[in-house]
Every structure is written in structure tokens, then in C-alpha cells.
Amino acid sequence: MQVAREDPDAPEAARLLEAYFLELGARLAPVPVTVVDRWAEEFGDPGGAVVLGRVEGRAVGCAGLRRLDAGALELKHFFLVPEIRGRGLGRVLLAGVEDVARTLGARRILLDTAAPLLEAAGLYRAAGYREIPRYNDNPHAVAWFEREL
């Protein structure tokens, strides 16, 4: 997998973001989730980034980074298409996201995750993220994590 920062308005970034929200909505049902296909402004320059993972040129994973403060970025919308899961590519994408965060000057990454996303929480723990107290007001989140870079 090749991992790189991409244009938030790229069609592939929009397609993956929409797929993320569709899956999230299905897994959180009956809790409504608003499906969007456009990365918000906070994921673009200067303080944020949209990161895509590609396998054989095809965009198969995404993540967003947005600035929380001078040294911290928040990881949002981490997603891999279902057909490539279970092959260790989530770890590759996460490492690439961390590399991008470092280039943005981040010293730590924070994130939250929802109850049905057990595999995501397992990935974060295995990658060295530690659970922390709630830092945001995301109504769907049940666990919050942080990793020092």
C-alpha cells in the first residue's frame, strides 16, 4: 500500500468518505448518521490533511487529520474498503497517517471510536495508542485514544 496526502476535493477522497459514512450508518443503526461526500475545510491546508491509501493505484483507504492545537491533530474517518481488510493494511495506513501528522508538526494524535468499531479500537491499541478520558463531545464515541509521536 502506498500512503500519501491527497487533495480533499479529489473524487477518490469523496468516494471513500461517502463509503465510510454509509458503513458507519449501517453499523450504528438505528442511530442516524449524516452521510457526507465532501471533506470539511478543517481537513485541508494549512493545519489538516486528507490521507489516502492505494493498492495497485486504486484508492482503498482514507483518513483525515485536523488540528486541535499547536501540537495535536485529531484522526477522523479512518476507513478501509471491506474487501482489503484483514491483510494488515490498516496498520500500514495508520503508520502513513502518523508520518503525515509528523510533517504537519504534530507531537500527538487523538481520536475517538464508536462501540461497533471493535476492530478499529484493536488496531489503535496494537499500534501503541492508549485510552484517555473523553476529550470531545462526539455522541457516538465510547472510547478515546492518544498516541505521542
C-alpha positions as CSV (number, residue, x, y, z in Angstrom):
1,M,0.0,0.0,0.0
2,Q,1.2,3.5,-0.9
3,V,0.0,6.2,1.6
4,A,0.1,9.9,0.7
5,R,-1.6,13.2,1.5
6,E,-4.2,14.0,-1.1
7,D,-6.4,16.8,-2.3
8,P,-9.5,16.8,0.0
9,D,-11.6,17.6,-3.1
10,A,-10.3,14.6,-5.2
11,P,-13.1,12.3,-6.4
12,E,-11.5,9.3,-4.8
13,A,-11.3,11.0,-1.4
14,A,-15.0,11.9,-1.7
15,R,-15.9,8.3,-2.7
16,L,-14.1,6.8,0.3
17,L,-15.5,9.3,2.7
18,E,-19.1,8.6,1.5
19,A,-18.4,4.8,1.8
20,Y,-17.1,5.4,5.4
21,F,-20.3,7.2,6.4
22,L,-22.6,4.6,4.7
23,E,-20.9,1.8,6.6
24,L,-20.9,3.8,9.9
25,G,-24.6,4.4,9.5
26,A,-25.3,0.7,8.9
27,R,-23.2,-0.3,11.9
28,L,-24.6,2.3,14.2
29,A,-28.3,1.7,13.2
30,P,-30.8,2.7,14.3
31,V,-28.8,5.8,15.3
32,P,-29.0,8.2,12.4
33,V,-25.7,9.2,10.8
34,T,-25.5,12.1,8.2
35,V,-23.7,10.8,5.1
36,V,-21.4,13.3,3.5
37,D,-19.2,13.0,0.5
38,R,-17.0,16.1,1.0
39,W,-14.2,16.6,3.5
40,A,-14.8,19.6,5.6
41,E,-12.5,22.6,5.4
42,E,-10.7,21.7,8.7
43,F,-9.1,18.7,6.9
44,G,-7.3,20.8,4.3
45,D,-4.4,23.2,4.5
46,P,-2.8,24.6,6.5
47,G,-3.4,22.6,9.6
48,G,-5.1,19.4,8.4
49,A,-4.8,16.7,5.8
50,V,-6.7,14.0,3.9
51,V,-4.6,10.8,3.5
52,L,-5.4,8.0,1.1
53,G,-4.0,4.5,0.8
54,R,-3.7,3.0,-2.6
55,V,-3.1,-0.6,-3.6
56,E,-2.1,-1.1,-7.3
57,G,-3.1,2.5,-7.9
58,R,-6.7,2.1,-6.5
59,A,-7.7,4.2,-3.5
60,V,-8.8,1.7,-0.9
61,G,-8.4,3.6,2.4
62,C,-8.7,7.1,3.8
63,A,-8.2,9.1,6.9
64,G,-8.5,12.8,7.9
65,L,-6.3,14.8,10.2
66,R,-7.5,18.1,11.7
67,R,-5.7,20.5,14.0
68,L,-6.8,20.5,17.7
69,D,-4.0,22.7,19.0
70,A,-0.4,23.6,18.1
71,G,1.0,20.1,18.8
72,A,-2.1,17.9,18.4
73,L,-4.0,16.5,15.5
74,E,-7.3,14.6,15.6
75,L,-7.6,11.5,13.4
76,K,-11.1,11.1,11.9
77,H,-12.8,8.9,9.3
78,F,-10.3,6.1,9.2
79,F,-11.6,3.7,6.7
80,L,-10.6,0.7,4.5
81,V,-12.8,-0.8,1.9
82,P,-14.1,-4.1,3.2
83,E,-12.5,-6.3,0.6
84,I,-9.0,-5.5,1.7
85,R,-9.5,-5.8,5.4
86,G,-7.7,-8.5,7.4
87,R,-4.4,-8.2,5.5
88,G,-2.5,-5.8,7.8
89,L,-3.2,-2.8,5.5
90,G,-4.9,-0.9,8.3
91,R,-1.6,-0.8,10.2
92,V,0.2,0.4,7.0
93,L,-2.4,3.2,6.5
94,L,-2.2,4.2,10.2
95,A,1.6,4.4,10.0
96,G,1.3,6.6,6.9
97,V,-1.2,8.9,8.6
98,E,1.2,9.2,11.5
99,D,4.0,10.2,9.1
100,V,1.8,12.9,7.6
101,A,1.0,14.1,11.1
102,R,4.7,14.5,11.8
103,T,5.2,16.5,8.7
104,L,2.4,18.8,9.9
105,G,4.3,19.4,13.2
106,A,2.1,17.2,15.4
107,R,3.6,15.7,18.5
108,R,0.5,13.6,19.3
109,I,-2.7,12.3,17.7
110,L,-6.0,12.0,19.4
111,L,-9.0,10.0,18.2
112,D,-12.3,8.6,19.3
113,T,-14.2,5.5,18.2
114,A,-17.7,4.1,18.4
115,A,-18.9,0.9,20.1
116,P,-19.5,-1.2,16.9
117,L,-16.0,-0.4,15.6
118,L,-14.2,-3.0,17.7
119,E,-11.6,-3.8,15.1
120,A,-10.6,-0.1,14.9
121,A,-10.1,0.0,18.7
122,G,-8.0,-3.1,18.5
123,L,-5.9,-1.6,15.7
124,Y,-5.3,1.6,17.7
125,R,-4.3,-0.4,20.8
126,A,-1.9,-2.6,18.9
127,A,-0.3,0.5,17.3
128,G,0.5,2.0,20.7
129,Y,-2.5,4.2,21.3
130,R,-3.5,4.5,24.9
131,E,-7.0,5.1,26.1
132,I,-7.6,8.5,27.6
133,P,-10.6,10.3,29.1
134,R,-13.2,11.9,26.8
135,Y,-11.8,14.9,25.1
136,N,-14.7,15.8,22.7
137,D,-18.5,15.7,22.6
138,N,-18.9,13.1,19.9
139,P,-22.3,11.4,20.8
140,H,-21.4,8.2,19.1
141,A,-17.9,7.7,20.7
142,V,-17.4,5.2,23.5
143,A,-13.6,5.2,23.6
144,W,-10.9,7.9,23.2
145,F,-7.2,7.3,22.4
146,E,-4.0,9.2,22.2
147,R,-0.5,8.5,20.8
148,E,2.6,10.5,21.3
149,L,4.6,10.8,18.1
